[in-house]
Amino acid sequence: MMQHYGQELQDNGVEWRFLTTQSEQELLPILEHYKQNIQKVFNAQGQFTGTFSHILRVYLIDKNKQLRNIYSVAFLHPDTLINDIKTLLQTEPEQAAGSFSRAKKCCPP
């Protein structure tokens, strides 16, 4: 179903990727890693529909597959995202590791 939904959003040069799993148990570690909160959707009879609702977010992920920044689409301005991407691409790999993340360095310089 997600693949069908995603096909409607495809455009020249735009690739939408959607993530889902077979079970809630498989989904929870992914949501935790991406700091994504969800709410279960219930029908009028109060039964869980098997679906979840969440805030749409944009994730900036570097070449090393590290999560660098999370943007709420409600406050996302294209210039902000473009500038962050440019900064990430121009930064040396050693410097990039700390430019957006809150990672602590293990050792003093």
GROMACS elastic network, one bead per residue, 0.5 to 0.9 nm:
[ bonds ]
;  ai    aj funct       b0    kb
    1     4     6  0.51702   500
    1     5     6  0.62753   500
    1     6     6  0.86295   500
    2     6     6  0.60182   500
    2     7     6  0.86314   500
    2    18     6  0.66712   500
    2    19     6  0.81369   500
    2    20     6  0.79744   500
    3     6     6  0.50377   500
    3     7     6  0.62729   500
    3    17     6  0.85946   500
    3    18     6  0.75420   500
    4     7     6  0.52728   500
    4     8     6  0.70243   500
    5     8     6  0.56069   500
    5     9     6  0.72307   500
    6     9     6  0.52353   500
    6    10     6  0.66318   500
    6    15     6  0.88187   500
    6    16     6  0.63350   500
    6    17     6  0.72735   500
    6    18     6  0.72960   500
    7    10     6  0.53642   500
    7    11     6  0.88468   500
    7    16     6  0.83375   500
    8    11     6  0.85367   500
    9    14     6  0.83377   500
    9    15     6  0.82685   500
    9    16     6  0.69803   500
   10    13     6  0.82960   500
   10    14     6  0.59632   500
   10    15     6  0.60405   500
   10    16     6  0.65799   500
   11    14     6  0.51957   500
   11    15     6  0.73439   500
   12    15     6  0.83220   500
   20    23     6  0.86270   500
   20    27     6  0.70697   500
   21    24     6  0.73430   500
   21    25     6  0.87967   500
   21    26     6  0.61772   500
   21    27     6  0.57957   500
   22    25     6  0.85809   500
   22    26     6  0.69969   500
   22    27     6  0.79551   500
   23    26     6  0.53435   500
   23    27     6  0.63561   500
   23    28     6  0.89438   500
   24    28     6  0.61627   500
   24    50     6  0.88989   500
   25    28     6  0.56221   500
   25    29     6  0.78049   500
   26    29     6  0.66591   500
   26    30     6  0.75642   500
   27    30     6  0.54581   500
   27    31     6  0.63275   500
   27    32     6  0.87894   500
   28    31     6  0.51149   500
   28    32     6  0.61467   500
   28    33     6  0.86546   500
   29    32     6  0.50211   500
   29    33     6  0.61347   500
   29    34     6  0.86681   500
   30    33     6  0.51267   500
   30    34     6  0.62721   500
   30    35     6  0.84410   500
   30    36     6  0.84365   500
   31    34     6  0.52198   500
   31    35     6  0.58573   500
   31    37     6  0.69331   500
   31    38     6  0.81583   500
   32    36     6  0.63109   500
   32    37     6  0.79921   500
   33    36     6  0.78152   500
   33    67     6  0.89941   500
   34    59     6  0.83918   500
   34    67     6  0.77663   500
   34    70     6  0.84417   500
   35    70     6  0.87197   500
   36    54     6  0.75287   500
   36    55     6  0.79522   500
   36    57     6  0.84574   500
   37    53     6  0.87752   500
   37    54     6  0.63697   500
   37    55     6  0.76720   500
   38    52     6  0.61729   500
   38    53     6  0.56308   500
   38    55     6  0.77686   500
   39    51     6  0.87190   500
   39    52     6  0.54981   500
   39    53     6  0.51765   500
   39    54     6  0.64627   500
   40    48     6  0.68333   500
   40    49     6  0.78501   500
   40    50     6  0.75410   500
   40    51     6  0.62538   500
   40    53     6  0.63188   500
   41    47     6  0.84497   500
   41    48     6  0.59975   500
   41    49     6  0.58800   500
   41    50     6  0.72081   500
   41    51     6  0.56756   500
   41    52     6  0.53721   500
   41    53     6  0.64690   500
   42    45     6  0.76531   500
   42    46     6  0.53136   500
   42    47     6  0.51834   500
   42    49     6  0.54069   500
   42    50     6  0.82198   500
   42    51     6  0.82571   500
   42    52     6  0.89837   500
   43    46     6  0.52792   500
   43    47     6  0.54835   500
   43    48     6  0.65355   500
   43    49     6  0.62544   500
   44    47     6  0.74768   500
   45    48     6  0.89958   500
   46    49     6  0.89099   500
   47    50     6  0.89803   500
   48    51     6  0.75550   500
   49    52     6  0.82987   500
   54    57     6  0.88146   500
   55    72     6  0.76205   500
   55    73     6  0.82895   500
   56    71     6  0.89185   500
   56    72     6  0.67102   500
   56    73     6  0.62289   500
   56    74     6  0.83589   500
   57    70     6  0.67959   500
   57    71     6  0.55886   500
   57    73     6  0.55658   500
   57    74     6  0.85867   500
   58    69     6  0.84027   500
   58    70     6  0.59389   500
   58    71     6  0.50359   500
   58    72     6  0.64765   500
   58    73     6  0.66996   500
   58    76     6  0.84377   500
   59    67     6  0.69936   500
   59    68     6  0.75222   500
   59    69     6  0.59528   500
   59    71     6  0.63127   500
   59    72     6  0.89568   500
   60    66     6  0.84730   500
   60    67     6  0.61334   500
   60    68     6  0.53805   500
   60    69     6  0.50982   500
   60    70     6  0.63903   500
   60    71     6  0.80716   500
   60    81     6  0.82665   500
   60    84     6  0.84657   500
   60    85     6  0.77342   500
   61    64     6  0.78219   500
   61    65     6  0.55841   500
   61    66     6  0.53860   500
   61    68     6  0.54655   500
   61    69     6  0.73212   500
   62    65     6  0.52445   500
   62    66     6  0.54335   500
   62    67     6  0.67242   500
   62    68     6  0.66281   500
   62    85     6  0.88851   500
   62    88     6  0.75891   500
   62    89     6  0.86609   500
   62    96     6  0.88534   500
   63    66     6  0.73902   500
   64    67     6  0.89373   500
   65    68     6  0.89167   500
   66    97     6  0.86346   500
   66   101     6  0.89822   500
   67    70     6  0.78655   500
   67   100     6  0.88067   500
   67   101     6  0.77300   500
   68    88     6  0.89118   500
   68    97     6  0.85271   500
   68    98     6  0.88389   500
   68    99     6  0.81714   500
   68   100     6  0.52756   500
   68   101     6  0.55275   500
   69    84     6  0.87589   500
   69   100     6  0.62367   500
   69   101     6  0.71343   500
   71    74     6  0.85073   500
   71    75     6  0.75137   500
   71    76     6  0.61487   500
   71    81     6  0.83396   500
   72    75     6  0.56957   500
   72    76     6  0.59355   500
   73    77     6  0.81249   500
   74    77     6  0.88727   500
   76    79     6  0.86838   500
   76    80     6  0.72757   500
   76    81     6  0.75234   500
   77    80     6  0.54526   500
   77    81     6  0.67540   500
   77    82     6  0.89006   500
   78    81     6  0.52367   500
   78    82     6  0.60842   500
   78    83     6  0.85392   500
   79    82     6  0.50516   500
   79    83     6  0.59705   500
   79    84     6  0.84845   500
   80    83     6  0.52528   500
   80    84     6  0.62074   500
   80    85     6  0.86676   500
   81    84     6  0.51355   500
   81    85     6  0.61798   500
   81    86     6  0.86236   500
   82    85     6  0.51133   500
   82    86     6  0.61484   500
   82    87     6  0.85696   500
   83    86     6  0.50567   500
   83    87     6  0.60756   500
   83    88     6  0.85282   500
   84    87     6  0.50521   500
   84    88     6  0.61108   500
   84    89     6  0.86177   500
   84   100     6  0.86217   500
   85    88     6  0.50454   500
   85    89     6  0.61389   500
   85    90     6  0.86063   500
   86    89     6  0.51136   500
   86    90     6  0.61129   500
   86    91     6  0.85521   500
   87    90     6  0.52321   500
   87    91     6  0.60828   500
   87    96     6  0.86374   500
   87    99     6  0.86152   500
   88    91     6  0.53493   500
   88    92     6  0.83652   500
   88    93     6  0.89084   500
   88    96     6  0.62576   500
   88    99     6  0.77172   500
   88   100     6  0.84459   500
   89    92     6  0.80549   500
   89    96     6  0.84800   500
   90    96     6  0.87036   500
   91    94     6  0.80962   500
   91    95     6  0.60917   500
   91    96     6  0.54082   500
   91    99     6  0.83354   500
   92    95     6  0.52552   500
   92    96     6  0.58773   500
   92    97     6  0.88019   500
   93    97     6  0.65496   500
   94    97     6  0.58103   500
   94    98     6  0.79889   500
   95    98     6  0.59901   500
   95    99     6  0.64579   500
   96    99     6  0.51085   500
   96   100     6  0.75327   500
   96   101     6  0.87905   500
   97   100     6  0.75132   500
   97   101     6  0.69741   500
   97   103     6  0.78826   500
   98   101     6  0.52415   500
   98   102     6  0.67070   500
   98   103     6  0.63766   500
   98   104     6  0.81874   500
   98   105     6  0.86293   500
   99   102     6  0.83206   500
  100   103     6  0.88882   500
  101   104     6  0.88645   500
  104   107     6  0.89697   500
  105   108     6  0.73808   500
